[in-house]
Amino acid sequence: MPYITVTALSHPGLMRDHNEDSLAIGPWTLCGTLTENPQTLGFPLGNPLVVAVADGIGGQPGGEVASGIVVRHLASVGPVLDSEQAVSDALDDCNHAVYAAAERDPELTTMGTTVAGVVVLAKELLVFNVGDSRVLDVSRSSTGATFRQVSVDDSPPPQPGRRTTSIVTQALGGASRFSAITPHVSMDPLVAGGRYLVCSDGLTDPVPEDTLDELLRAHDGGRAVFELWKSAIDAGGPDNITLALITVADD
């Protein structure tokens, strides 16, 4: 019977005093914690399975609160996310929930978060994001490995001579007044052996794509997730690091 494995890790990095990232895997959530050993969960293929990473906006209050609100909501509605419209509606609801929580507590005004993830269906994969957290197709095939970004960054082009930018042009919450969002949602075919990486920019900012690609060609499962995390730490660990590697298994 086909099944899905999800191997994940969330860590504050070396420069932040706490973790503002949150993670949802099916009904399970991990919010603002520290893990150094990748954990793997298995699920039968069939019912919608949501895997999402939310990265609280640094430099503003309550990033971990905003990211926790988002992943808990996505985990709660995950079983009914069976279409692009359902995912888009759920992200709109998350945006409203973040603003509503900030309105109830003035100390949380302007809190916000990015989010990126997938919903694994029986034959398709729904990819979504708001902000600059990413979803990467890192599948393997007989002709080699794929490394393809399937999410859409909400950020301006980096300045000349720089590889990344910390500016985001769209987020869930993040402003003093309500601002609507336009989520990026798309559908990819699901194939046996497919692999997808969902991560916060604490991984992709410090670690170049060719290094990520090399590690994912060499490793799978828990070893791949550990080596990816270690590469971000070796690069200085400047931000919170959260990643989930999804694999569609055949047996």
Secondary structure by P-SEA (a helix, b strand, c coil): ccbbbbbbccccccccccccbbbbccccccccccccbbbbbbbccccbbbbbbbbcccccccaaaaaaaaaaaaaaaccccccaaaaaaaaaaaaaaaaaaaaaccccccccbbbbbbbbcccbbbbccccccccccccccccbbbbbbccccccccccccccccccccccccccccbbbbbcccbbbbbbccbbbbbbcccccccccaaaaaaaaaccccaaaaaaaaaaaaaaccccbbbbbbbbbccc
